[in-house]
Each structure stands twice: as C-alpha cells, then as structure tokens.
Amino acid sequence: MDDYNQNTENYDKEKNIVKEKSFAFAVRCVKLYVYLKEQKREYDMSRQLLRSGTSIGANIREGIYAQSRADFLSKMSIAKKEAGESEYWLELLEAGGILSREEVKTMLADCRELVKLLIIICKSTSPRSFD
C-alpha cells in the first residue's frame, strides 16, 4: 500500500471527528451570523465569519475526496487557514464590543480545537512525514 493510501486510511479513522466538528462549527457560524445581523445590526464582520467558518468544513469535505496526497494536504491546509481566520473574526467581534467574552468563549474554544486538529492532520500528511 502506498503512503497516500495508508495516510488517507488513517485519516478515515479521524475524519468523522474533524468532519463532525467542522460541520457543527459551521452551523454555529450560520446561527451567529443571523443573530448578529438581526440583533446587533452588524453586517461586515459577521459575513466574513460566515464565509470563513463555513469554508472550514467545505474544504475538509473536498479533502475527503482528494485525488492525491498533495490535493488532500492542500484542502486541509486551506481549512486550517480558514479556521485561523475565523478565530480572528471572533476575537475582533469581542474586542470591538459587539459580542461579550461569554458570547464568544465556546465558539473560540471550538475554533481553536479545529485549528489544532487540522495542524495535526497537515503535519501527518506532509511529504516530510513520509521520509
């Protein structure tokens, strides 16, 4: 079995975790977007968070069906960057006084967990990890 197939086989064991967590995070981003628009009348940052927060799971889903190790790694790397961006928007919404620390606390924790999972996936998929 080649390295790519072995790696994606290992990913299959983990994918449900990252796939499920990214989907749950996307749902929370959608709900927060609606709340921010309707209750806080905030449109720009909420739209950015919606875009980046839902992109995480979309890229993970694309990665599941990757055509090669490089394609898989690319999708997981994009998902990781989108998770980092989502973390930024949540921090900015808090720092700007639009959301309280309590309102962003669990979403930030979930986002940071996704970042950590994606870092592990990217490191274990990196070509260097097969040398």
Phi and psi in radians as a Rosetta constraint file:
Dihedral C 1 N 2 CA 2 C 2 CIRCULARHARMONIC -1.339 0.35
Dihedral N 2 CA 2 C 2 N 3 CIRCULARHARMONIC 2.906 0.35
Dihedral C 2 N 3 CA 3 C 3 CIRCULARHARMONIC -1.022 0.35
Dihedral N 3 CA 3 C 3 N 4 CIRCULARHARMONIC -0.709 0.35
Dihedral C 3 N 4 CA 4 C 4 CIRCULARHARMONIC -1.109 0.35
Dihedral N 4 CA 4 C 4 N 5 CIRCULARHARMONIC -0.841 0.35
Dihedral C 4 N 5 CA 5 C 5 CIRCULARHARMONIC -1.119 0.35
Dihedral N 5 CA 5 C 5 N 6 CIRCULARHARMONIC -0.680 0.35
Dihedral C 5 N 6 CA 6 C 6 CIRCULARHARMONIC -1.116 0.35
Dihedral N 6 CA 6 C 6 N 7 CIRCULARHARMONIC -0.719 0.35
Dihedral C 6 N 7 CA 7 C 7 CIRCULARHARMONIC -1.172 0.35
Dihedral N 7 CA 7 C 7 N 8 CIRCULARHARMONIC -0.767 0.35
Dihedral C 7 N 8 CA 8 C 8 CIRCULARHARMONIC -1.199 0.35
Dihedral N 8 CA 8 C 8 N 9 CIRCULARHARMONIC -0.504 0.35
Dihedral C 8 N 9 CA 9 C 9 CIRCULARHARMONIC -1.135 0.35
Dihedral N 9 CA 9 C 9 N 10 CIRCULARHARMONIC -0.736 0.35
Dihedral C 9 N 10 CA 10 C 10 CIRCULARHARMONIC -1.130 0.35
Dihedral N 10 CA 10 C 10 N 11 CIRCULARHARMONIC -0.670 0.35
Dihedral C 10 N 11 CA 11 C 11 CIRCULARHARMONIC -1.119 0.35
Dihedral N 11 CA 11 C 11 N 12 CIRCULARHARMONIC -0.619 0.35
Dihedral C 11 N 12 CA 12 C 12 CIRCULARHARMONIC -0.966 0.35
Dihedral N 12 CA 12 C 12 N 13 CIRCULARHARMONIC -0.591 0.35
Dihedral C 12 N 13 CA 13 C 13 CIRCULARHARMONIC -1.216 0.35
Dihedral N 13 CA 13 C 13 N 14 CIRCULARHARMONIC -0.551 0.35
Dihedral C 13 N 14 CA 14 C 14 CIRCULARHARMONIC -1.678 0.35
Dihedral N 14 CA 14 C 14 N 15 CIRCULARHARMONIC -0.379 0.35
Dihedral C 14 N 15 CA 15 C 15 CIRCULARHARMONIC -1.041 0.35
Dihedral N 15 CA 15 C 15 N 16 CIRCULARHARMONIC -0.588 0.35
Dihedral C 15 N 16 CA 16 C 16 CIRCULARHARMONIC -1.072 0.35
Dihedral N 16 CA 16 C 16 N 17 CIRCULARHARMONIC -0.650 0.35
Dihedral C 16 N 17 CA 17 C 17 CIRCULARHARMONIC -1.124 0.35
Dihedral N 17 CA 17 C 17 N 18 CIRCULARHARMONIC -0.974 0.35
Dihedral C 17 N 18 CA 18 C 18 CIRCULARHARMONIC -1.213 0.35
Dihedral N 18 CA 18 C 18 N 19 CIRCULARHARMONIC -0.620 0.35
Dihedral C 18 N 19 CA 19 C 19 CIRCULARHARMONIC -1.124 0.35
Dihedral N 19 CA 19 C 19 N 20 CIRCULARHARMONIC -0.825 0.35
Dihedral C 19 N 20 CA 20 C 20 CIRCULARHARMONIC -1.159 0.35
Dihedral N 20 CA 20 C 20 N 21 CIRCULARHARMONIC -0.775 0.35
Dihedral C 20 N 21 CA 21 C 21 CIRCULARHARMONIC -1.154 0.35
Dihedral N 21 CA 21 C 21 N 22 CIRCULARHARMONIC -0.660 0.35
Dihedral C 21 N 22 CA 22 C 22 CIRCULARHARMONIC -1.218 0.35
Dihedral N 22 CA 22 C 22 N 23 CIRCULARHARMONIC -0.617 0.35
Dihedral C 22 N 23 CA 23 C 23 CIRCULARHARMONIC -1.179 0.35
Dihedral N 23 CA 23 C 23 N 24 CIRCULARHARMONIC -0.789 0.35
Dihedral C 23 N 24 CA 24 C 24 CIRCULARHARMONIC -1.065 0.35
Dihedral N 24 CA 24 C 24 N 25 CIRCULARHARMONIC -0.693 0.35
Dihedral C 24 N 25 CA 25 C 25 CIRCULARHARMONIC -1.133 0.35
Dihedral N 25 CA 25 C 25 N 26 CIRCULARHARMONIC -0.712 0.35
Dihedral C 25 N 26 CA 26 C 26 CIRCULARHARMONIC -1.076 0.35
Dihedral N 26 CA 26 C 26 N 27 CIRCULARHARMONIC -0.734 0.35
Dihedral C 26 N 27 CA 27 C 27 CIRCULARHARMONIC -1.071 0.35
Dihedral N 27 CA 27 C 27 N 28 CIRCULARHARMONIC -0.752 0.35
Dihedral C 27 N 28 CA 28 C 28 CIRCULARHARMONIC -1.116 0.35
Dihedral N 28 CA 28 C 28 N 29 CIRCULARHARMONIC -0.651 0.35
Dihedral C 28 N 29 CA 29 C 29 CIRCULARHARMONIC -1.129 0.35
Dihedral N 29 CA 29 C 29 N 30 CIRCULARHARMONIC -0.704 0.35
Dihedral C 29 N 30 CA 30 C 30 CIRCULARHARMONIC -1.086 0.35
Dihedral N 30 CA 30 C 30 N 31 CIRCULARHARMONIC -0.813 0.35
Dihedral C 30 N 31 CA 31 C 31 CIRCULARHARMONIC -1.139 0.35
Dihedral N 31 CA 31 C 31 N 32 CIRCULARHARMONIC -0.697 0.35
Dihedral C 31 N 32 CA 32 C 32 CIRCULARHARMONIC -1.152 0.35
Dihedral N 32 CA 32 C 32 N 33 CIRCULARHARMONIC -0.687 0.35
Dihedral C 32 N 33 CA 33 C 33 CIRCULARHARMONIC -1.009 0.35
Dihedral N 33 CA 33 C 33 N 34 CIRCULARHARMONIC -0.830 0.35
Dihedral C 33 N 34 CA 34 C 34 CIRCULARHARMONIC -1.087 0.35
Dihedral N 34 CA 34 C 34 N 35 CIRCULARHARMONIC -0.787 0.35
Dihedral C 34 N 35 CA 35 C 35 CIRCULARHARMONIC -1.051 0.35
Dihedral N 35 CA 35 C 35 N 36 CIRCULARHARMONIC -0.825 0.35
Dihedral C 35 N 36 CA 36 C 36 CIRCULARHARMONIC -1.126 0.35
Dihedral N 36 CA 36 C 36 N 37 CIRCULARHARMONIC -0.670 0.35
Dihedral C 36 N 37 CA 37 C 37 CIRCULARHARMONIC -1.188 0.35
Dihedral N 37 CA 37 C 37 N 38 CIRCULARHARMONIC -0.856 0.35
Dihedral C 37 N 38 CA 38 C 38 CIRCULARHARMONIC -1.378 0.35
Dihedral N 38 CA 38 C 38 N 39 CIRCULARHARMONIC -0.712 0.35
Dihedral C 38 N 39 CA 39 C 39 CIRCULARHARMONIC -1.658 0.35
Dihedral N 39 CA 39 C 39 N 40 CIRCULARHARMONIC -0.637 0.35
Dihedral C 39 N 40 CA 40 C 40 CIRCULARHARMONIC -1.831 0.35
Dihedral N 40 CA 40 C 40 N 41 CIRCULARHARMONIC -0.154 0.35
Dihedral C 40 N 41 CA 41 C 41 CIRCULARHARMONIC 0.947 0.35
Dihedral N 41 CA 41 C 41 N 42 CIRCULARHARMONIC 0.723 0.35
Dihedral C 41 N 42 CA 42 C 42 CIRCULARHARMONIC -1.917 0.35
Dihedral N 42 CA 42 C 42 N 43 CIRCULARHARMONIC 2.162 0.35
Dihedral C 42 N 43 CA 43 C 43 CIRCULARHARMONIC -2.014 0.35
Dihedral N 43 CA 43 C 43 N 44 CIRCULARHARMONIC -0.651 0.35
Dihedral C 43 N 44 CA 44 C 44 CIRCULARHARMONIC -1.333 0.35
Dihedral N 44 CA 44 C 44 N 45 CIRCULARHARMONIC -0.990 0.35
Dihedral C 44 N 45 CA 45 C 45 CIRCULARHARMONIC -1.162 0.35
Dihedral N 45 CA 45 C 45 N 46 CIRCULARHARMONIC -0.625 0.35
Dihedral C 45 N 46 CA 46 C 46 CIRCULARHARMONIC -1.125 0.35
Dihedral N 46 CA 46 C 46 N 47 CIRCULARHARMONIC -0.645 0.35
Dihedral C 46 N 47 CA 47 C 47 CIRCULARHARMONIC -1.185 0.35
Dihedral N 47 CA 47 C 47 N 48 CIRCULARHARMONIC -0.682 0.35
Dihedral C 47 N 48 CA 48 C 48 CIRCULARHARMONIC -1.113 0.35
Dihedral N 48 CA 48 C 48 N 49 CIRCULARHARMONIC -0.762 0.35
Dihedral C 48 N 49 CA 49 C 49 CIRCULARHARMONIC -1.121 0.35
Dihedral N 49 CA 49 C 49 N 50 CIRCULARHARMONIC -0.718 0.35
Dihedral C 49 N 50 CA 50 C 50 CIRCULARHARMONIC -1.026 0.35
Dihedral N 50 CA 50 C 50 N 51 CIRCULARHARMONIC -0.797 0.35
Dihedral C 50 N 51 CA 51 C 51 CIRCULARHARMONIC -1.121 0.35
Dihedral N 51 CA 51 C 51 N 52 CIRCULARHARMONIC -0.902 0.35
Dihedral C 51 N 52 CA 52 C 52 CIRCULARHARMONIC -1.243 0.35
Dihedral N 52 CA 52 C 52 N 53 CIRCULARHARMONIC -0.673 0.35
Dihedral C 52 N 53 CA 53 C 53 CIRCULARHARMONIC -1.171 0.35
Dihedral N 53 CA 53 C 53 N 54 CIRCULARHARMONIC -0.584 0.35
Dihedral C 53 N 54 CA 54 C 54 CIRCULARHARMONIC -1.491 0.35
Dihedral N 54 CA 54 C 54 N 55 CIRCULARHARMONIC -0.376 0.35
Dihedral C 54 N 55 CA 55 C 55 CIRCULARHARMONIC -1.214 0.35
Dihedral N 55 CA 55 C 55 N 56 CIRCULARHARMONIC -0.478 0.35
Dihedral C 55 N 56 CA 56 C 56 CIRCULARHARMONIC -0.986 0.35
Dihedral N 56 CA 56 C 56 N 57 CIRCULARHARMONIC -1.001 0.35
Dihedral C 56 N 57 CA 57 C 57 CIRCULARHARMONIC -1.143 0.35
Dihedral N 57 CA 57 C 57 N 58 CIRCULARHARMONIC -0.617 0.35
Dihedral C 57 N 58 CA 58 C 58 CIRCULARHARMONIC -1.097 0.35
Dihedral N 58 CA 58 C 58 N 59 CIRCULARHARMONIC -0.724 0.35
Dihedral C 58 N 59 CA 59 C 59 CIRCULARHARMONIC -1.243 0.35
Dihedral N 59 CA 59 C 59 N 60 CIRCULARHARMONIC -0.612 0.35
Dihedral C 59 N 60 CA 60 C 60 CIRCULARHARMONIC -1.108 0.35
Dihedral N 60 CA 60 C 60 N 61 CIRCULARHARMONIC -0.765 0.35
Dihedral C 60 N 61 CA 61 C 61 CIRCULARHARMONIC -1.066 0.35
Dihedral N 61 CA 61 C 61 N 62 CIRCULARHARMONIC -0.738 0.35
Dihedral C 61 N 62 CA 62 C 62 CIRCULARHARMONIC -1.087 0.35
Dihedral N 62 CA 62 C 62 N 63 CIRCULARHARMONIC -0.694 0.35
Dihedral C 62 N 63 CA 63 C 63 CIRCULARHARMONIC -1.115 0.35
Dihedral N 63 CA 63 C 63 N 64 CIRCULARHARMONIC -0.558 0.35
Dihedral C 63 N 64 CA 64 C 64 CIRCULARHARMONIC -1.020 0.35
Dihedral N 64 CA 64 C 64 N 65 CIRCULARHARMONIC -0.581 0.35
Dihedral C 64 N 65 CA 65 C 65 CIRCULARHARMONIC -1.838 0.35
Dihedral N 65 CA 65 C 65 N 66 CIRCULARHARMONIC 0.453 0.35
Dihedral C 65 N 66 CA 66 C 66 CIRCULARHARMONIC -1.055 0.35
Dihedral N 66 CA 66 C 66 N 67 CIRCULARHARMONIC 2.623 0.35
Dihedral C 66 N 67 CA 67 C 67 CIRCULARHARMONIC -1.556 0.35
Dihedral N 67 CA 67 C 67 N 68 CIRCULARHARMONIC -0.263 0.35
Dihedral C 67 N 68 CA 68 C 68 CIRCULARHARMONIC -2.753 0.35
Dihedral N 68 CA 68 C 68 N 69 CIRCULARHARMONIC 2.976 0.35
Dihedral C 68 N 69 CA 69 C 69 CIRCULARHARMONIC -1.069 0.35
Dihedral N 69 CA 69 C 69 N 70 CIRCULARHARMONIC -0.707 0.35
Dihedral C 69 N 70 CA 70 C 70 CIRCULARHARMONIC -1.114 0.35
Dihedral N 70 CA 70 C 70 N 71 CIRCULARHARMONIC -0.714 0.35
Dihedral C 70 N 71 CA 71 C 71 CIRCULARHARMONIC -1.132 0.35
Dihedral N 71 CA 71 C 71 N 72 CIRCULARHARMONIC -0.772 0.35
Dihedral C 71 N 72 CA 72 C 72 CIRCULARHARMONIC -1.029 0.35
Dihedral N 72 CA 72 C 72 N 73 CIRCULARHARMONIC -0.863 0.35
Dihedral C 72 N 73 CA 73 C 73 CIRCULARHARMONIC -1.077 0.35
Dihedral N 73 CA 73 C 73 N 74 CIRCULARHARMONIC -0.677 0.35
Dihedral C 73 N 74 CA 74 C 74 CIRCULARHARMONIC -1.072 0.35
Dihedral N 74 CA 74 C 74 N 75 CIRCULARHARMONIC -0.806 0.35
Dihedral C 74 N 75 CA 75 C 75 CIRCULARHARMONIC -1.142 0.35
Dihedral N 75 CA 75 C 75 N 76 CIRCULARHARMONIC -0.719 0.35
Dihedral C 75 N 76 CA 76 C 76 CIRCULARHARMONIC -1.185 0.35
Dihedral N 76 CA 76 C 76 N 77 CIRCULARHARMONIC -0.624 0.35
Dihedral C 76 N 77 CA 77 C 77 CIRCULARHARMONIC -1.164 0.35
Dihedral N 77 CA 77 C 77 N 78 CIRCULARHARMONIC -0.701 0.35
Dihedral C 77 N 78 CA 78 C 78 CIRCULARHARMONIC -1.129 0.35
Dihedral N 78 CA 78 C 78 N 79 CIRCULARHARMONIC -0.762 0.35
Dihedral C 78 N 79 CA 79 C 79 CIRCULARHARMONIC -1.033 0.35
Dihedral N 79 CA 79 C 79 N 80 CIRCULARHARMONIC -0.715 0.35
Dihedral C 79 N 80 CA 80 C 80 CIRCULARHARMONIC -1.097 0.35
Dihedral N 80 CA 80 C 80 N 81 CIRCULARHARMONIC -0.759 0.35
Dihedral C 80 N 81 CA 81 C 81 CIRCULARHARMONIC -1.130 0.35
Dihedral N 81 CA 81 C 81 N 82 CIRCULARHARMONIC -0.691 0.35
Dihedral C 81 N 82 CA 82 C 82 CIRCULARHARMONIC -1.156 0.35
Dihedral N 82 CA 82 C 82 N 83 CIRCULARHARMONIC -0.626 0.35
Dihedral C 82 N 83 CA 83 C 83 CIRCULARHARMONIC -1.144 0.35
Dihedral N 83 CA 83 C 83 N 84 CIRCULARHARMONIC -0.716 0.35
Dihedral C 83 N 84 CA 84 C 84 CIRCULARHARMONIC -1.090 0.35
Dihedral N 84 CA 84 C 84 N 85 CIRCULARHARMONIC -0.690 0.35
Dihedral C 84 N 85 CA 85 C 85 CIRCULARHARMONIC -1.159 0.35
Dihedral N 85 CA 85 C 85 N 86 CIRCULARHARMONIC -0.705 0.35
Dihedral C 85 N 86 CA 86 C 86 CIRCULARHARMONIC -1.079 0.35
Dihedral N 86 CA 86 C 86 N 87 CIRCULARHARMONIC -0.708 0.35
Dihedral C 86 N 87 CA 87 C 87 CIRCULARHARMONIC -1.018 0.35
Dihedral N 87 CA 87 C 87 N 88 CIRCULARHARMONIC -0.746 0.35
Dihedral C 87 N 88 CA 88 C 88 CIRCULARHARMONIC -1.038 0.35
Dihedral N 88 CA 88 C 88 N 89 CIRCULARHARMONIC -0.851 0.35
Dihedral C 88 N 89 CA 89 C 89 CIRCULARHARMONIC -1.119 0.35
Dihedral N 89 CA 89 C 89 N 90 CIRCULARHARMONIC -0.666 0.35
Dihedral C 89 N 90 CA 90 C 90 CIRCULARHARMONIC -1.124 0.35
Dihedral N 90 CA 90 C 90 N 91 CIRCULARHARMONIC -0.763 0.35
Dihedral C 90 N 91 CA 91 C 91 CIRCULARHARMONIC -1.093 0.35
Dihedral N 91 CA 91 C 91 N 92 CIRCULARHARMONIC -0.690 0.35
Dihedral C 91 N 92 CA 92 C 92 CIRCULARHARMONIC -1.189 0.35
Dihedral N 92 CA 92 C 92 N 93 CIRCULARHARMONIC -0.691 0.35
Dihedral C 92 N 93 CA 93 C 93 CIRCULARHARMONIC -1.077 0.35
Dihedral N 93 CA 93 C 93 N 94 CIRCULARHARMONIC -0.640 0.35
Dihedral C 93 N 94 CA 94 C 94 CIRCULARHARMONIC -1.258 0.35
Dihedral N 94 CA 94 C 94 N 95 CIRCULARHARMONIC -0.866 0.35
Dihedral C 94 N 95 CA 95 C 95 CIRCULARHARMONIC -1.073 0.35
Dihedral N 95 CA 95 C 95 N 96 CIRCULARHARMONIC -0.562 0.35
Dihedral C 95 N 96 CA 96 C 96 CIRCULARHARMONIC -1.408 0.35
Dihedral N 96 CA 96 C 96 N 97 CIRCULARHARMONIC -0.026 0.35
Dihedral C 96 N 97 CA 97 C 97 CIRCULARHARMONIC 1.358 0.35
Dihedral N 97 CA 97 C 97 N 98 CIRCULARHARMONIC 0.200 0.35
Dihedral C 97 N 98 CA 98 C 98 CIRCULARHARMONIC -1.385 0.35
Dihedral N 98 CA 98 C 98 N 99 CIRCULARHARMONIC -0.647 0.35
Dihedral C 98 N 99 CA 99 C 99 CIRCULARHARMONIC -2.176 0.35
Dihedral N 99 CA 99 C 99 N 100 CIRCULARHARMONIC 2.594 0.35
Dihedral C 99 N 100 CA 100 C 100 CIRCULARHARMONIC -1.451 0.35
Dihedral N 100 CA 100 C 100 N 101 CIRCULARHARMONIC 2.874 0.35
Dihedral C 100 N 101 CA 101 C 101 CIRCULARHARMONIC -0.978 0.35
Dihedral N 101 CA 101 C 101 N 102 CIRCULARHARMONIC -0.726 0.35
Dihedral C 101 N 102 CA 102 C 102 CIRCULARHARMONIC -1.118 0.35
Dihedral N 102 CA 102 C 102 N 103 CIRCULARHARMONIC -0.623 0.35
Dihedral C 102 N 103 CA 103 C 103 CIRCULARHARMONIC -1.225 0.35
Dihedral N 103 CA 103 C 103 N 104 CIRCULARHARMONIC -0.541 0.35
Dihedral C 103 N 104 CA 104 C 104 CIRCULARHARMONIC -1.735 0.35
Dihedral N 104 CA 104 C 104 N 105 CIRCULARHARMONIC -0.194 0.35
Dihedral C 104 N 105 CA 105 C 105 CIRCULARHARMONIC -0.899 0.35
Dihedral N 105 CA 105 C 105 N 106 CIRCULARHARMONIC -0.974 0.35
Dihedral C 105 N 106 CA 106 C 106 CIRCULARHARMONIC -1.280 0.35
Dihedral N 106 CA 106 C 106 N 107 CIRCULARHARMONIC -0.569 0.35
Dihedral C 106 N 107 CA 107 C 107 CIRCULARHARMONIC -1.182 0.35
Dihedral N 107 CA 107 C 107 N 108 CIRCULARHARMONIC -0.697 0.35
Dihedral C 107 N 108 CA 108 C 108 CIRCULARHARMONIC -1.105 0.35
Dihedral N 108 CA 108 C 108 N 109 CIRCULARHARMONIC -0.716 0.35
Dihedral C 108 N 109 CA 109 C 109 CIRCULARHARMONIC -1.092 0.35
Dihedral N 109 CA 109 C 109 N 110 CIRCULARHARMONIC -0.763 0.35
Dihedral C 109 N 110 CA 110 C 110 CIRCULARHARMONIC -1.128 0.35
Dihedral N 110 CA 110 C 110 N 111 CIRCULARHARMONIC -0.718 0.35
Dihedral C 110 N 111 CA 111 C 111 CIRCULARHARMONIC -1.126 0.35
Dihedral N 111 CA 111 C 111 N 112 CIRCULARHARMONIC -0.775 0.35
Dihedral C 111 N 112 CA 112 C 112 CIRCULARHARMONIC -1.157 0.35
Dihedral N 112 CA 112 C 112 N 113 CIRCULARHARMONIC -0.579 0.35
Dihedral C 112 N 113 CA 113 C 113 CIRCULARHARMONIC -1.143 0.35
Dihedral N 113 CA 113 C 113 N 114 CIRCULARHARMONIC -0.715 0.35
Dihedral C 113 N 114 CA 114 C 114 CIRCULARHARMONIC -1.084 0.35
Dihedral N 114 CA 114 C 114 N 115 CIRCULARHARMONIC -0.744 0.35
Dihedral C 114 N 115 CA 115 C 115 CIRCULARHARMONIC -1.002 0.35
Dihedral N 115 CA 115 C 115 N 116 CIRCULARHARMONIC -0.828 0.35
Dihedral C 115 N 116 CA 116 C 116 CIRCULARHARMONIC -1.089 0.35
Dihedral N 116 CA 116 C 116 N 117 CIRCULARHARMONIC -0.786 0.35
Dihedral C 116 N 117 CA 117 C 117 CIRCULARHARMONIC -1.057 0.35
Dihedral N 117 CA 117 C 117 N 118 CIRCULARHARMONIC -0.745 0.35
Dihedral C 117 N 118 CA 118 C 118 CIRCULARHARMONIC -1.222 0.35
Dihedral N 118 CA 118 C 118 N 119 CIRCULARHARMONIC -0.586 0.35
Dihedral C 118 N 119 CA 119 C 119 CIRCULARHARMONIC -1.086 0.35
Dihedral N 119 CA 119 C 119 N 120 CIRCULARHARMONIC -0.783 0.35
Dihedral C 119 N 120 CA 120 C 120 CIRCULARHARMONIC -1.089 0.35
Dihedral N 120 CA 120 C 120 N 121 CIRCULARHARMONIC -0.787 0.35
Dihedral C 120 N 121 CA 121 C 121 CIRCULARHARMONIC -1.075 0.35
Dihedral N 121 CA 121 C 121 N 122 CIRCULARHARMONIC -0.790 0.35
Dihedral C 121 N 122 CA 122 C 122 CIRCULARHARMONIC -1.123 0.35
Dihedral N 122 CA 122 C 122 N 123 CIRCULARHARMONIC -0.741 0.35
Dihedral C 122 N 123 CA 123 C 123 CIRCULARHARMONIC -1.129 0.35
Dihedral N 123 CA 123 C 123 N 124 CIRCULARHARMONIC -0.709 0.35
Dihedral C 123 N 124 CA 124 C 124 CIRCULARHARMONIC -1.316 0.35
Dihedral N 124 CA 124 C 124 N 125 CIRCULARHARMONIC -0.294 0.35
Dihedral C 124 N 125 CA 125 C 125 CIRCULARHARMONIC -1.694 0.35
Dihedral N 125 CA 125 C 125 N 126 CIRCULARHARMONIC -0.315 0.35
Dihedral C 125 N 126 CA 126 C 126 CIRCULARHARMONIC -0.946 0.35
Dihedral N 126 CA 126 C 126 N 127 CIRCULARHARMONIC 2.458 0.35
Dihedral C 126 N 127 CA 127 C 127 CIRCULARHARMONIC -0.929 0.35
Dihedral N 127 CA 127 C 127 N 128 CIRCULARHARMONIC -0.551 0.35
Dihedral C 127 N 128 CA 128 C 128 CIRCULARHARMONIC -1.120 0.35
Dihedral N 128 CA 128 C 128 N 129 CIRCULARHARMONIC -0.521 0.35
Dihedral C 128 N 129 CA 129 C 129 CIRCULARHARMONIC -1.233 0.35
Dihedral N 129 CA 129 C 129 N 130 CIRCULARHARMONIC -0.174 0.35
Dihedral C 129 N 130 CA 130 C 130 CIRCULARHARMONIC -1.831 0.35
Dihedral N 130 CA 130 C 130 N 131 CIRCULARHARMONIC 0.016 0.35
